[in-house]
Amino acid sequence: MFPYIPITDQEKKHMLDTIGVTSAEALFEDIPEGLRLNRGLNFDNSMSEYSVKKHMHHLGQKNKTVNDYVSFLGAGTYDHYIPSAVAYNWSQRILYGLHALSARDQPGDLAVHI
């Protein structure tokens, strides 16, 4: 094991026995062989934690997200802007309780009548 993960072989065996597998590799058996990374990561062993974090952040920026493209998912999923003041006010507990003030609402509704 890695020196920064304090686990003994006995502790590892106990954990594996607890979840009913014989090895850590058995946890990955459901992943098709073609999708597994069957080599070590290509890192310089002398990289500091900060350097690895910076490198991984740089690699992550190569990925694209829904913020990079127009989304056609529908069901209310679209680009919109909620001002931080509105988001903050909506998160306050007082607004969650206001639905009890209206007799028109069913119990559990999250309607706000001001």
C-alpha positions as CSV (number, residue, x, y, z in Angstrom):
1,M,0.0,0.0,0.0
2,F,1.0,3.6,-0.3
3,P,2.8,5.1,2.7
4,Y,0.2,7.9,3.1
5,I,-2.7,5.5,3.5
6,P,-2.3,3.9,6.9
7,I,-3.8,0.5,6.4
8,T,-2.4,-2.9,7.3
9,D,-2.9,-6.1,5.4
10,Q,-5.1,-7.3,8.2
11,E,-7.3,-4.2,8.1
12,K,-7.5,-4.6,4.3
13,K,-8.6,-8.2,4.6
14,H,-11.2,-7.3,7.2
15,M,-12.7,-4.6,5.0
16,L,-12.8,-7.0,2.0
17,D,-14.3,-9.8,4.1
18,T,-16.9,-7.3,5.4
19,I,-18.2,-6.5,1.9
20,G,-17.8,-10.1,0.6
21,V,-15.0,-9.8,-1.9
22,T,-11.7,-11.6,-2.1
23,S,-9.6,-8.7,-3.5
24,A,-9.7,-5.0,-4.3
25,E,-9.5,-6.0,-8.0
26,A,-12.8,-7.9,-7.6
27,L,-14.5,-4.5,-7.0
28,F,-13.8,-3.6,-10.6
29,E,-15.0,-6.9,-12.3
30,D,-18.2,-5.2,-13.5
31,I,-16.2,-2.7,-15.6
32,P,-15.6,-4.1,-19.0
33,E,-12.0,-5.0,-19.6
34,G,-11.8,-2.6,-22.6
35,L,-12.7,0.4,-20.4
36,R,-10.2,-0.3,-17.7
37,L,-6.9,1.5,-17.5
38,N,-4.4,-1.3,-17.5
39,R,-1.3,0.7,-16.9
40,G,0.1,3.1,-14.4
41,L,-0.6,6.8,-14.5
42,N,2.0,8.8,-16.4
43,F,3.2,11.0,-13.6
44,D,6.7,12.0,-12.7
45,N,7.2,10.4,-9.2
46,S,8.9,13.6,-8.0
47,M,5.8,15.8,-8.6
48,S,4.6,17.5,-5.5
49,E,1.0,17.4,-4.4
50,Y,0.5,21.0,-5.6
51,S,2.0,20.1,-9.0
52,V,-0.2,17.1,-9.4
53,K,-3.3,19.1,-8.5
54,K,-2.4,21.9,-10.9
55,H,-1.7,19.3,-13.7
56,M,-5.1,17.5,-13.0
57,H,-6.9,20.9,-13.1
58,H,-5.3,21.7,-16.5
59,L,-6.4,18.3,-17.8
60,G,-9.9,18.8,-16.5
61,Q,-10.2,22.1,-18.3
62,K,-10.0,20.1,-21.6
63,N,-13.4,18.5,-20.8
64,K,-16.5,20.2,-22.1
65,T,-19.6,20.6,-20.1
66,V,-23.2,21.8,-20.7
67,N,-21.9,25.3,-19.9
68,D,-19.9,25.1,-23.1
69,Y,-22.7,24.2,-25.4
70,V,-26.4,24.9,-26.0
71,S,-28.5,22.4,-24.1
72,F,-31.6,20.9,-25.6
73,L,-32.4,18.7,-22.6
74,G,-35.8,20.3,-21.8
75,A,-37.8,19.7,-18.7
76,G,-36.8,23.1,-17.3
77,T,-33.1,22.4,-18.0
78,Y,-31.9,25.5,-19.9
79,D,-29.5,28.3,-19.5
80,H,-30.8,30.9,-17.1
81,Y,-29.5,33.3,-14.6
82,I,-30.6,33.6,-11.0
83,P,-29.2,36.7,-9.2
84,S,-27.4,35.8,-6.0
85,A,-29.7,37.9,-3.9
86,V,-32.7,36.0,-5.2
87,A,-31.0,32.6,-4.6
88,Y,-30.0,33.7,-1.1
89,N,-33.5,35.0,-0.2
90,W,-35.1,31.8,-1.6
91,S,-32.8,29.7,0.5
92,Q,-34.0,31.3,3.8
93,R,-36.2,29.1,6.0
94,I,-38.9,31.8,6.3
95,L,-39.9,31.2,2.6
96,Y,-40.2,27.5,3.1
97,G,-42.8,28.0,5.9
98,L,-45.0,30.6,4.1
99,H,-47.0,27.9,2.3
100,A,-48.7,27.2,5.6
101,L,-50.3,30.6,5.6
102,S,-52.5,29.8,2.6
103,A,-55.6,27.6,3.0
104,R,-55.7,27.0,-0.7
105,D,-52.5,24.9,-0.7
106,Q,-52.4,21.2,0.1
107,P,-50.1,20.1,3.0
108,G,-46.6,19.8,1.7
109,D,-47.0,22.3,-1.2
110,L,-44.1,24.7,-1.6
111,A,-46.1,27.6,-2.9
112,V,-45.4,31.1,-1.6
113,H,-48.2,33.6,-1.4
114,I,-47.1,37.1,-0.4
